[in-house]
Amino acid sequence: MLSRAARPAFKAGAAATTLRPVVAAAPIQSANYATLREINDRLKSIKNIEKITKTMKIVASTKLTRAQRAMTESRSYGETSQTVFNEAETKPIESENKKTLLIVCSSDKGLCGGIHSGLSRYVRRMLNEHPGDYNIVALGEKCKAQLGRSNGKEMVLSFAGIGKDVPTFSDAQAIADQITLLPGDYSSIKILYNKFINAQSYEPTIIEAFSEEAIAASPNFSNFEVDDEVLANLREYAMANSIYWALAEGHACEQSARRNAMDNASKNAGDMISKFQILYNRTRQAVITGELVEIITGAAASEE
């Protein structure tokens, strides 16, 4: 049996013992608040990203319509030149002492999936199969940066500013002019680009741009009655046609790939928003439950 004098001291000690967990739980509770704010900030960030990706998808869809129209027009240029060479039975001249010039058609813009890296892998396979037989001309900064790290010695010329807008024949003609000024004498010129199959798929494809010697040596070229004086102009014009065709096809593939990539990014952002929303609600409920426990504990301690 405790005396009356001892009872207040016991109650004070019990109260102190009861209040200690509340003091110890304060830092944990503040950490929960910080976590809740972090989750909320992350949720807002993902929602902003979703808005951006949805907007970029709409823009890419609009540009894809223009790109497909330009691609259809460019095919009339490129296919006409190829028809002439097919009927003339033109074939590249093989020479052990001459290299092949490979023109890689990419662009300066990203956020379009693996469309540019696919071209780079294709080029690396060609160079590994025939080392020392190729020189590279890169159209666009993307493939230039990717191939420059692994095959910088083979790169002789590059062009920037590709892909900002729908390609034009003037752009292709300016590129062809610079390529014809290269000092090297090449047995063959190949143009590598992404061929548009449909809105969901594309594949790396090569167009042959023949040299003057190959055109002049064609078995049926005499049927077209082309003078030797204009043979160089014909070769440059045919190359410009092929480059224009390749750039237009690649631009349509790029816009299609960007639309698909932004659509996938928007879906992934939506999934992350759902997960973070659930996490936010659970964390918020845990914080509220912790506050209720503190209130009830404090009330019980004050009653004693």
C-alpha positions in Angstrom: 0.0 0.0 0.0 1.5 3.3 -1.0 1.4 6.4 1.1 -0.4 9.6 0.0 2.9 11.4 -0.3 4.3 8.8 -2.7 1.2 8.8 -5.0 1.9 12.2 -6.8 5.5 11.2 -7.6 4.3 7.9 -9.0 1.7 9.6 -11.2 4.3 12.1 -12.5 6.7 9.3 -13.3 3.9 7.4 -15.1 3.0 10.4 -17.1 6.6 11.0 -18.1 6.9 7.4 -19.1 3.7 7.7 -21.2 4.8 10.9 -22.9 8.3 9.7 -23.9 7.1 7.8 -27.0 5.4 10.9 -28.2 8.6 12.9 -28.1 10.5 10.1 -29.8 7.9 9.8 -32.6 8.1 13.5 -33.6 11.1 13.1 -35.9 9.5 10.1 -37.6 6.3 12.0 -38.1 8.2 14.9 -39.7 9.9 12.4 -42.0 6.5 11.1 -43.1 5.5 14.7 -43.9 8.7 15.1 -46.0 8.0 11.8 -47.8 4.5 12.9 -48.5 5.7 16.2 -50.0 8.3 14.3 -52.1 5.6 12.0 -53.4 3.3 14.9 -54.2 6.1 16.7 -56.0 7.0 13.6 -58.0 3.4 13.1 -58.9 3.2 16.7 -60.2 6.4 16.2 -62.2 5.1 13.0 -63.9 1.8 14.7 -64.7 3.7 17.6 -66.4 5.8 15.0 -68.4 2.5 13.3 -69.5 1.2 16.6 -70.8 4.4 17.2 -72.7 4.5 13.7 -74.3 0.8 14.0 -75.3 1.5 17.4 -76.9 4.5 16.0 -78.7 2.4 13.1 -80.0 -0.2 15.5 -81.4 2.5 17.6 -83.1 4.2 14.4 -84.5 0.8 13.2 -85.9 0.3 16.5 -87.6 3.8 16.5 -89.1 3.4 12.9 -90.2 0.7 13.9 -92.6 2.9 16.5 -94.2 5.9 14.1 -94.2 3.9 11.3 -96.0 2.7 13.8 -98.6 6.3 14.9 -99.2 7.4 11.2 -99.3 4.9 10.4 -102.0 6.1 13.3 -104.1 9.8 12.4 -103.6 9.2 8.8 -104.8 8.4 10.1 -108.3 11.9 11.7 -108.4 13.8 8.7 -107.0 11.9 6.0 -108.8 12.3 7.7 -112.2 16.0 7.7 -111.9 16.0 4.1 -110.8 13.8 3.2 -113.7 16.4 4.7 -116.1 19.2 2.8 -114.5 17.2 -0.4 -114.4 16.4 -0.2 -118.1 19.9 0.7 -118.9 21.1 -2.3 -116.8 23.5 -0.1 -114.9 25.7 -1.9 -112.4 28.3 -0.7 -110.0 31.9 -1.1 -111.2 33.9 -3.3 -108.8 37.5 -2.2 -108.1 39.9 -3.5 -105.5 41.7 -0.1 -105.4 38.7 2.0 -104.9 36.4 2.4 -101.9 32.6 2.7 -101.6 31.1 5.9 -100.3 28.2 5.3 -97.9 25.7 8.2 -97.4 23.8 7.7 -94.1 20.5 9.7 -94.0 19.5 10.5 -90.4 18.6 13.8 -88.7 19.5 16.1 -85.9 16.5 15.3 -83.6 15.9 12.6 -81.1 13.0 11.4 -79.0 11.9 9.0 -81.8 12.9 5.6 -80.5 15.8 3.6 -82.0 15.4 4.8 -85.6 18.8 6.4 -85.7 20.6 3.8 -83.7 19.2 1.1 -86.1 21.0 2.8 -89.0 24.2 3.0 -87.0 24.1 -0.7 -86.2 23.5 -1.5 -89.9 26.5 0.6 -90.9 28.7 -1.0 -88.3 27.8 -4.5 -89.6 28.7 -3.4 -93.1 32.0 -2.0 -91.9 32.8 -5.2 -89.9 32.1 -7.4 -92.9 34.2 -5.3 -95.2 36.8 -3.4 -93.1 38.6 -0.6 -94.9 36.3 -0.6 -98.0 33.9 2.2 -97.0 34.0 6.0 -96.4 31.0 7.6 -94.7 29.0 10.7 -95.3 26.6 11.4 -92.4 23.5 13.5 -92.9 22.3 14.6 -89.5 24.0 14.9 -86.1 22.5 11.7 -84.6 24.3 9.2 -86.8 27.3 11.4 -86.9 27.7 11.3 -83.1 27.0 7.5 -82.9 29.3 6.5 -85.8 31.9 9.1 -84.8 32.6 7.2 -81.6 33.3 3.9 -83.3 34.1 4.7 -86.9 35.4 8.3 -86.9 38.3 7.5 -89.2 36.0 6.4 -92.0 33.8 9.6 -91.9 34.9 12.1 -94.6 31.9 14.5 -94.6 28.9 15.4 -92.4 25.9 17.7 -92.7 23.9 19.4 -89.9 20.5 21.0 -89.9 18.8 17.9 -91.2 15.2 17.1 -90.1 14.2 20.5 -88.9 11.5 20.6 -91.6 10.2 18.6 -94.5 13.2 17.9 -96.9 13.2 19.7 -100.2 14.9 19.0 -103.5 17.1 22.1 -103.0 18.5 20.6 -99.8 19.2 17.4 -101.6 20.9 19.2 -104.5 23.1 21.2 -102.1 24.2 18.0 -100.4 24.9 16.3 -103.8 27.0 19.3 -104.8 29.2 18.9 -101.8 29.5 15.2 -102.2 30.7 15.5 -105.8 33.5 17.8 -104.6 35.0 15.1 -102.5 38.6 14.3 -103.5 38.3 10.6 -103.4 37.5 8.4 -106.4 34.8 5.9 -105.5 33.7 2.8 -107.3 30.2 3.0 -105.9 28.0 5.4 -103.9 25.4 3.8 -101.7 22.6 5.8 -99.9 21.4 4.2 -96.7 18.0 5.4 -95.3 15.0 4.1 -93.4 12.3 2.9 -95.8 8.7 3.7 -94.7 6.6 0.5 -94.7 3.7 1.7 -92.6 3.0 3.8 -89.6 4.3 1.2 -87.3 7.4 -0.2 -89.1 10.4 0.7 -91.2 13.6 -0.9 -92.3 17.1 0.2 -93.4 17.4 0.2 -97.2 20.2 1.0 -99.6 19.8 2.9 -102.9 22.7 2.7 -105.4 23.9 6.1 -106.8 26.1 5.1 -109.8 29.3 6.7 -110.8 29.9 8.2 -114.3 32.0 5.2 -115.3 29.2 2.8 -114.3 26.5 4.8 -116.2 28.7 5.1 -119.3 29.4 1.3 -119.2 25.7 0.4 -119.0 24.8 -2.0 -121.9 21.6 -0.2 -122.8 22.5 3.4 -121.9 23.0 4.3 -125.6 19.3 3.9 -126.1 18.7 7.1 -124.1 20.9 9.2 -126.5 22.7 11.2 -123.7 25.7 13.2 -124.7 29.0 12.6 -122.9 29.2 16.3 -122.0 26.1 16.1 -119.8 26.9 12.7 -118.3 28.3 14.4 -115.2 25.2 16.5 -114.8 23.0 13.4 -115.2 24.9 11.6 -112.5 24.7 14.5 -110.1 21.0 15.0 -110.8 20.3 11.3 -110.3 22.2 11.4 -107.0 20.2 14.5 -105.8 16.9 12.6 -106.7 18.0 9.6 -104.7 19.1 11.7 -101.7 15.8 13.6 -101.8 13.9 10.4 -101.9 15.9 9.0 -99.0 15.6 12.1 -96.8 11.8 12.3 -97.4 11.3 8.6 -96.5 13.5 8.9 -93.5 11.7 12.0 -92.3 8.3 10.2 -92.6 9.8 7.3 -90.6 11.1 9.7 -88.0 7.8 11.4 -87.4 6.0 8.1 -87.2 8.5 6.7 -84.8 8.3 9.9 -82.7 4.5 9.6 -82.5 4.7 6.0 -81.4 7.4 6.8 -78.9 5.4 9.7 -77.4 2.3 7.5 -77.3 4.2 4.8 -75.3 5.7 7.5 -73.0 2.3 8.9 -72.3 1.0 5.4 -71.4 3.9 4.8 -69.2 3.5 8.1 -67.5 -0.2 7.3 -66.9 0.8 4.0 -65.2 3.3 5.8 -63.0 0.7 8.4 -62.1 -1.7 5.7 -61.0 1.0 4.0 -58.9 2.2 7.2 -57.3 -1.4 8.3 -56.6 -2.0 5.0 -54.7 1.3 5.5 -52.8 0.4 9.1 -52.0 -3.0 8.1 -50.6 -1.5 5.3 -48.5 1.2 7.6 -47.1 -1.3 10.3 -46.4 -3.5 7.8 -44.6 -0.5 6.6 -42.6 0.2 10.2 -41.6 -3.4 10.8 -40.5 -3.4 7.6 -38.5 -0.2 8.6 -36.8 -1.7 12.0 -35.9 -4.8 10.3 -34.5 -2.6 7.9 -32.4 -0.8 10.9 -31.0 -4.0 12.7 -30.1 -5.5 9.7 -28.4 -2.3 8.9 -26.5 -2.0 12.5 -25.3 -5.7 12.6 -24.3 -5.2 9.3 -22.4 -2.1 10.6 -20.7 -3.8 13.9 -19.6 -6.8 12.0 -18.1 -4.4 10.0 -15.8 
